Amino acid sequence: MDDNVEAFNSRLHPEDKPAHEQAIDVHLQRGGPFDIEMRLQTKAGEYRWFHFRGQSLRTTAGRAMRMPAQ
């Protein structure tokens, strides 16, 4: 697993993991942008809300190859 993905997932609030996984799965299956709010743990150990929007970069065949941070 990519280190950035692993680091992000380790900071994601446990209650928000199912919604995050569902949003990414739907995005990868259907295309179009994803839009979700979830909590991440800060360096100080507290959880804060963040709003994420994005869209994967796709090959000419339509396969997702990268999800840049926005």
A tleap script that builds the chain and sets N, CA, C and O, in Angstrom:
source leaprc.protein.ff14SB
mol = sequence {
  NMET ASP ASP ASN VAL GLU ALA PHE ASN SER
  ARG LEU HIE PRO GLU ASP LYS PRO ALA HIE
  GLU GLN ALA ILE ASP VAL HIE LEU GLN ARG
  GLY GLY PRO PHE ASP ILE GLU MET ARG LEU
  GLN THR LYS ALA GLY GLU TYR ARG TRP PHE
  HIE PHE ARG GLY GLN SER LEU ARG THR THR
  ALA GLY ARG ALA MET ARG MET PRO ALA CGLN
}
set mol.1.N position { 0.852 -1.184 0.000 }
set mol.1.CA position { 0.000 0.000 0.000 }
set mol.1.C position { 0.891 1.237 0.000 }
set mol.1.O position { 1.934 1.266 0.653 }
set mol.2.N position { 0.482 2.217 -0.713 }
set mol.2.CA position { 1.225 3.472 -0.778 }
set mol.2.C position { 1.312 4.096 0.611 }
set mol.2.O position { 0.330 4.095 1.353 }
set mol.3.N position { 2.487 4.632 0.969 }
set mol.3.CA position { 2.688 5.222 2.296 }
set mol.3.C position { 1.712 6.355 2.576 }
set mol.3.O position { 1.233 6.486 3.703 }
set mol.4.N position { 1.406 7.179 1.571 }
set mol.4.CA position { 0.478 8.290 1.780 }
set mol.4.C position { -0.928 7.787 2.100 }
set mol.4.O position { -1.605 8.345 2.964 }
set mol.5.N position { -1.364 6.751 1.418 }
set mol.5.CA position { -2.690 6.183 1.677 }
set mol.5.C position { -2.719 5.570 3.063 }
set mol.5.O position { -3.681 5.765 3.806 }
set mol.6.N position { -1.687 4.840 3.417 }
set mol.6.CA position { -1.612 4.210 4.726 }
set mol.6.C position { -1.617 5.261 5.843 }
set mol.6.O position { -2.304 5.091 6.850 }
set mol.7.N position { -0.862 6.330 5.669 }
set mol.7.CA position { -0.814 7.403 6.672 }
set mol.7.C position { -2.178 8.073 6.800 }
set mol.7.O position { -2.632 8.347 7.911 }
set mol.8.N position { -2.838 8.337 5.667 }
set mol.8.CA position { -4.170 8.951 5.699 }
set mol.8.C position { -5.147 8.046 6.438 }
set mol.8.O position { -5.864 8.500 7.330 }
set mol.9.N position { -5.177 6.766 6.073 }
set mol.9.CA position { -6.117 5.831 6.691 }
set mol.9.C position { -5.875 5.678 8.190 }
set mol.9.O position { -6.822 5.459 8.945 }
set mol.10.N position { -4.641 5.788 8.626 }
set mol.10.CA position { -4.347 5.650 10.055 }
set mol.10.C position { -4.869 6.845 10.851 }
set mol.10.O position { -5.078 6.733 12.059 }
set mol.11.N position { -5.083 7.983 10.197 }
set mol.11.CA position { -5.572 9.197 10.871 }
set mol.11.C position { -7.086 9.371 10.759 }
set mol.11.O position { -7.664 10.238 11.416 }
set mol.12.N position { -7.716 8.564 9.945 }
set mol.12.CA position { -9.161 8.662 9.727 }
set mol.12.C position { -9.920 8.145 10.950 }
set mol.12.O position { -9.587 7.092 11.493 }
set mol.13.N position { -10.935 8.885 11.376 }
set mol.13.CA position { -11.738 8.470 12.533 }
set mol.13.C position { -12.391 7.124 12.228 }
set mol.13.O position { -12.934 6.938 11.139 }
set mol.14.N position { -12.346 6.180 13.175 }
set mol.14.CA position { -12.896 4.843 12.919 }
set mol.14.C position { -14.363 4.846 12.462 }
set mol.14.O position { -14.750 4.024 11.631 }
set mol.15.N position { -15.168 5.749 12.990 }
set mol.15.CA position { -16.585 5.799 12.599 }
set mol.15.C position { -16.777 6.303 11.169 }
set mol.15.O position { -17.830 6.077 10.573 }
set mol.16.N position { -15.781 6.978 10.617 }
set mol.16.CA position { -15.895 7.537 9.268 }
set mol.16.C position { -15.338 6.615 8.189 }
set mol.16.O position { -15.515 6.886 7.001 }
set mol.17.N position { -14.672 5.534 8.578 }
set mol.17.CA position { -14.056 4.636 7.597 }
set mol.17.C position { -15.055 4.010 6.634 }
set mol.17.O position { -14.783 3.975 5.434 }
set mol.18.N position { -16.211 3.508 7.106 }
set mol.18.CA position { -17.157 2.913 6.150 }
set mol.18.C position { -17.661 3.916 5.100 }
set mol.18.O position { -17.763 3.570 3.923 }
set mol.19.N position { -17.973 5.136 5.504 }
set mol.19.CA position { -18.456 6.144 4.555 }
set mol.19.C position { -17.357 6.526 3.567 }
set mol.19.O position { -17.627 6.738 2.385 }
set mol.20.N position { -16.125 6.613 4.048 }
set mol.20.CA position { -14.985 6.923 3.180 }
set mol.20.C position { -14.804 5.825 2.137 }
set mol.20.O position { -14.670 6.114 0.948 }
set mol.21.N position { -14.799 4.578 2.573 }
set mol.21.CA position { -14.636 3.454 1.644 }
set mol.21.C position { -15.764 3.416 0.620 }
set mol.21.O position { -15.526 3.157 -0.559 }
set mol.22.N position { -16.989 3.674 1.067 }
set mol.22.CA position { -18.132 3.666 0.149 }
set mol.22.C position { -18.005 4.795 -0.875 }
set mol.22.O position { -18.249 4.572 -2.061 }
set mol.23.N position { -17.633 5.986 -0.451 }
set mol.23.CA position { -17.495 7.115 -1.373 }
set mol.23.C position { -16.442 6.832 -2.433 }
set mol.23.O position { -16.644 7.141 -3.607 }
set mol.24.N position { -15.325 6.249 -2.029 }
set mol.24.CA position { -14.258 5.931 -2.985 }
set mol.24.C position { -14.706 4.816 -3.930 }
set mol.24.O position { -14.472 4.895 -5.135 }
set mol.25.N position { -15.352 3.773 -3.387 }
set mol.25.CA position { -15.835 2.679 -4.236 }
set mol.25.C position { -16.817 3.177 -5.287 }
set mol.25.O position { -16.710 2.815 -6.458 }
set mol.26.N position { -17.771 4.005 -4.876 }
set mol.26.CA position { -18.756 4.549 -5.823 }
set mol.26.C position { -18.057 5.398 -6.876 }
set mol.26.O position { -18.369 5.306 -8.063 }
set mol.27.N position { -17.123 6.214 -6.447 }
set mol.27.CA position { -16.381 7.057 -7.378 }
set mol.27.C position { -15.633 6.212 -8.417 }
set mol.27.O position { -15.678 6.507 -9.611 }
set mol.28.N position { -14.949 5.167 -7.958 }
set mol.28.CA position { -14.166 4.341 -8.874 }
set mol.28.C position { -15.056 3.551 -9.837 }
set mol.28.O position { -14.664 3.297 -10.976 }
set mol.29.N position { -16.236 3.167 -9.390 }
set mol.29.CA position { -17.150 2.402 -10.239 }
set mol.29.C position { -17.888 3.286 -11.242 }
set mol.29.O position { -18.042 2.910 -12.404 }
set mol.30.N position { -18.340 4.443 -10.807 }
set mol.30.CA position { -19.206 5.277 -11.637 }
set mol.30.C position { -18.505 6.467 -12.291 }
set mol.30.O position { -19.019 7.048 -13.246 }
set mol.31.N position { -17.336 6.822 -11.776 }
set mol.31.CA position { -16.678 8.026 -12.265 }
set mol.31.C position { -17.298 9.251 -11.624 }
set mol.31.O position { -18.024 9.137 -10.636 }
set mol.32.N position { -17.023 10.405 -12.167 }
set mol.32.CA position { -17.512 11.644 -11.573 }
set mol.32.C position { -16.782 11.929 -10.281 }
set mol.32.O position { -16.117 11.043 -9.745 }
set mol.33.N position { -16.887 13.130 -9.769 }
set mol.33.CA position { -16.155 13.512 -8.558 }
set mol.33.C position { -16.743 12.880 -7.301 }
set mol.33.O position { -17.909 12.485 -7.273 }
set mol.34.N position { -15.914 12.792 -6.263 }
set mol.34.CA position { -16.411 12.394 -4.946 }
set mol.34.C position { -16.394 13.627 -4.061 }
set mol.34.O position { -15.631 14.565 -4.293 }
set mol.35.N position { -17.242 13.613 -3.046 }
set mol.35.CA position { -17.403 14.758 -2.155 }
set mol.35.C position { -17.824 14.201 -0.799 }
set mol.35.O position { -18.910 13.635 -0.672 }
set mol.36.N position { -16.976 14.356 0.211 }
set mol.36.CA position { -17.270 13.762 1.519 }
set mol.36.C position { -16.645 14.585 2.643 }
set mol.36.O position { -15.596 15.205 2.468 }
set mol.37.N position { -17.299 14.579 3.787 }
set mol.37.CA position { -16.752 15.186 4.995 }
set mol.37.C position { -16.429 14.072 5.974 }
set mol.37.O position { -17.220 13.147 6.159 }
set mol.38.N position { -15.260 14.162 6.600 }
set mol.38.CA position { -14.865 13.161 7.582 }
set mol.38.C position { -13.854 13.751 8.545 }
set mol.38.O position { -13.298 14.824 8.312 }
set mol.39.N position { -13.628 13.035 9.623 }
set mol.39.CA position { -12.730 13.503 10.668 }
set mol.39.C position { -11.358 12.838 10.526 }
set mol.39.O position { -11.242 11.641 10.263 }
set mol.40.N position { -10.332 13.662 10.709 }
set mol.40.CA position { -8.955 13.170 10.730 }
set mol.40.C position { -8.308 13.585 12.046 }
set mol.40.O position { -8.605 14.642 12.602 }
set mol.41.N position { -7.426 12.734 12.520 }
set mol.41.CA position { -6.712 13.033 13.750 }
set mol.41.C position { -5.538 13.954 13.447 }
set mol.41.O position { -4.756 13.698 12.531 }
set mol.42.N position { -5.422 15.026 14.221 }
set mol.42.CA position { -4.329 15.980 14.052 }
set mol.42.C position { -3.085 15.468 14.790 }
set mol.42.O position { -3.144 14.471 15.509 }
set mol.43.N position { -1.966 16.164 14.603 }
set mol.43.CA position { -0.737 15.795 15.319 }
set mol.43.C position { -0.919 15.910 16.830 }
set mol.43.O position { -0.259 15.205 17.593 }
set mol.44.N position { -1.813 16.796 17.259 }
set mol.44.CA position { -2.079 16.977 18.686 }
set mol.44.C position { -2.975 15.862 19.247 }
set mol.44.O position { -3.184 15.788 20.458 }
set mol.45.N position { -3.504 14.992 18.365 }
set mol.45.CA position { -4.313 13.863 18.815 }
set mol.45.C position { -5.810 14.092 18.789 }
set mol.45.O position { -6.580 13.169 19.054 }
set mol.46.N position { -6.240 15.311 18.473 }
set mol.46.CA position { -7.680 15.586 18.420 }
set mol.46.C position { -8.199 15.314 17.004 }
set mol.46.O position { -7.437 15.321 16.037 }
set mol.47.N position { -9.500 15.077 16.906 }
set mol.47.CA position { -10.120 14.878 15.592 }
set mol.47.C position { -10.766 16.178 15.138 }
set mol.47.O position { -11.423 16.865 15.919 }
set mol.48.N position { -10.571 16.506 13.869 }
set mol.48.CA position { -11.174 17.700 13.263 }
set mol.48.C position { -11.856 17.292 11.979 }
set mol.48.O position { -11.449 16.333 11.324 }
set mol.49.N position { -12.903 18.027 11.619 }
set mol.49.CA position { -13.653 17.748 10.396 }
set mol.49.C position { -12.945 18.364 9.190 }
set mol.49.O position { -12.425 19.477 9.256 }
set mol.50.N position { -12.941 17.615 8.094 }
set mol.50.CA position { -12.372 18.078 6.828 }
set mol.50.C position { -13.348 17.740 5.703 }
set mol.50.O position { -14.089 16.759 5.774 }
set mol.51.N position { -13.329 18.558 4.683 }
set mol.51.CA position { -14.165 18.350 3.502 }
set mol.51.C position { -13.235 17.979 2.354 }
set mol.51.O position { -12.302 18.716 2.036 }
set mol.52.N position { -13.496 16.837 1.739 }
set mol.52.CA position { -12.665 16.350 0.633 }
set mol.52.C position { -13.488 16.282 -0.640 }
set mol.52.O position { -14.616 15.787 -0.648 }
set mol.53.N position { -12.906 16.785 -1.708 }
set mol.53.CA position { -13.505 16.671 -3.044 }
set mol.53.C position { -12.395 16.250 -3.990 }
set mol.53.O position { -11.233 16.614 -3.805 }
set mol.54.N position { -12.753 15.498 -4.983 }
set mol.54.CA position { -11.730 15.117 -5.944 }
set mol.54.C position { -12.262 14.226 -7.031 }
set mol.54.O position { -13.436 13.855 -7.056 }
set mol.55.N position { -11.368 13.896 -7.921 }
set mol.55.CA position { -11.694 13.006 -9.020 }
set mol.55.C position { -10.401 12.337 -9.458 }
set mol.55.O position { -9.356 12.980 -9.551 }
set mol.56.N position { -10.482 11.063 -9.721 }
set mol.56.CA position { -9.283 10.326 -10.121 }
set mol.56.C position { -8.878 10.677 -11.542 }
set mol.56.O position { -9.704 11.046 -12.376 }
set mol.57.N position { -7.598 10.553 -11.787 }
set mol.57.CA position { -7.086 10.661 -13.147 }
set mol.57.C position { -7.243 9.286 -13.767 }
set mol.57.O position { -6.960 8.274 -13.126 }
set mol.58.N position { -7.690 9.247 -15.007 }
set mol.58.CA position { -7.983 7.956 -15.639 }
set mol.58.C position { -7.188 7.771 -16.917 }
set mol.58.O position { -6.783 8.733 -17.570 }
set mol.59.N position { -6.977 6.504 -17.255 }
set mol.59.CA position { -6.311 6.181 -18.507 }
set mol.59.C position { -7.286 6.435 -19.653 }
set mol.59.O position { -8.464 6.706 -19.417 }
set mol.60.N position { -6.809 6.352 -20.875 }
set mol.60.CA position { -7.695 6.537 -22.035 }
set mol.60.C position { -8.767 5.449 -22.078 }
set mol.60.O position { -9.816 5.637 -22.694 }
set mol.61.N position { -8.511 4.322 -21.430 }
set mol.61.CA position { -9.499 3.239 -21.366 }
set mol.61.C position { -10.508 3.459 -20.236 }
set mol.61.O position { -11.445 2.675 -20.084 }
set mol.62.N position { -10.322 4.527 -19.437 }
set mol.62.CA position { -11.259 4.840 -18.364 }
set mol.62.C position { -10.919 4.244 -17.016 }
set mol.62.O position { -11.705 4.373 -16.077 }
set mol.63.N position { -9.782 3.601 -16.891 }
set mol.63.CA position { -9.384 2.993 -15.624 }
set mol.63.C position { -8.714 4.036 -14.726 }
set mol.63.O position { -7.832 4.770 -15.172 }
set mol.64.N position { -9.138 4.098 -13.455 }
set mol.64.CA position { -8.534 5.025 -12.504 }
set mol.64.C position { -7.086 4.646 -12.269 }
set mol.64.O position { -6.774 3.484 -12.009 }
set mol.65.N position { -6.192 5.641 -12.363 }
set mol.65.CA position { -4.776 5.342 -12.165 }
set mol.65.C position { -4.170 6.150 -11.021 }
set mol.65.O position { -3.116 5.782 -10.503 }
set mol.66.N position { -4.813 7.240 -10.621 }
set mol.66.CA position { -4.252 8.087 -9.565 }
set mol.66.C position { -5.351 8.973 -9.008 }
set mol.66.O position { -6.239 9.410 -9.740 }
set mol.67.N position { -5.285 9.239 -7.691 }
set mol.67.CA position { -6.226 10.148 -7.062 }
set mol.67.C position { -5.439 11.268 -6.409 }
set mol.67.O position { -5.015 11.129 -5.261 }
set mol.68.N position { -5.234 12.377 -7.110 }
set mol.68.CA position { -4.449 13.475 -6.545 }
set mol.68.C position { -5.172 14.116 -5.358 }
set mol.68.O position { -6.401 14.176 -5.329 }
set mol.69.N position { -4.415 14.583 -4.404 }
set mol.69.CA position { -4.984 15.302 -3.262 }
set mol.69.C position { -5.440 16.682 -3.711 }
set mol.69.O position { -4.803 17.320 -4.549 }
set mol.70.N position { -6.545 17.129 -3.145 }
set mol.70.CA position { -7.073 18.447 -3.473 }
set mol.70.C position { -7.335 19.225 -2.213 }
set mol.70.O position { -7.786 20.368 -2.277 }
savepdb mol mol.pdb
quit
